[in-house]
């Protein structure tokens, strides 16, 4: 998919909503929280696997970091 890299290529990013710089690991943990799933431990096998999967699918995407997110 040509759009697979768009989301992945924009992290790390500055989150305006909480005035913090977030990496992909924090972003994935926040996705779990927003879905009301138990938040995985930082650096868990599941979030590392998701990050690697997203990175592989983003192959060739142009990085646009650091980005600003709301």
C-alpha positions in Angstrom: 0.0 0.0 0.0 1.5 3.4 -0.9 0.0 5.0 2.2 1.4 2.5 4.7 4.5 4.7 5.5 2.7 7.9 6.1 1.8 7.3 9.8 5.1 5.5 10.6 7.3 8.1 9.0 5.9 10.9 11.2 7.2 9.6 14.5 8.9 10.6 16.7 6.7 13.7 17.0 6.0 16.5 19.4 2.6 16.0 21.0 1.1 19.5 21.5 -1.8 18.0 23.6 0.7 17.0 26.4 3.8 19.0 25.5 6.0 15.9 25.1 8.1 14.4 22.5 6.8 10.9 21.7 8.4 8.0 19.9 6.6 5.2 18.2 6.7 3.1 21.4 4.7 5.7 23.3 2.3 6.1 20.4 1.6 2.4 20.3 1.0 2.3 24.0 -1.4 5.2 23.7 -3.3 3.3 21.0 -3.8 0.4 23.5 -5.0 2.9 26.1 -7.5 4.6 23.7 -9.0 1.2 22.9 -9.3 0.5 26.7 -7.0 -2.5 26.4 -4.5 -3.2 29.1 -1.4 -1.1 28.4 1.6 -3.2 27.5 4.9 -2.8 29.2 7.2 -0.3 27.5 9.3 -2.3 25.0 7.1 -5.4 25.2 7.4 -8.1 22.5 3.9 -7.1 21.2 4.8 -3.4 20.7 8.2 -4.2 19.3 6.6 -6.6 16.8 4.0 -4.0 15.8 6.7 -1.4 15.3 8.8 -3.7 13.2 5.7 -4.7 11.1 4.9 -1.0 10.5 8.5 -0.2 9.6 8.7 -3.0 7.1 5.4 -1.9 5.5 6.7 1.7 5.5 9.7 0.8 3.4 10.5 3.6 1.0 8.4 6.2 2.8 10.1 9.5 3.3 10.7 10.4 6.9 9.1 13.7 8.0 10.5 13.9 11.5 10.4 15.6 13.8 6.7 16.2 13.3 4.1 18.1 15.3 0.9 16.3 16.4 -2.1 17.7 18.2 
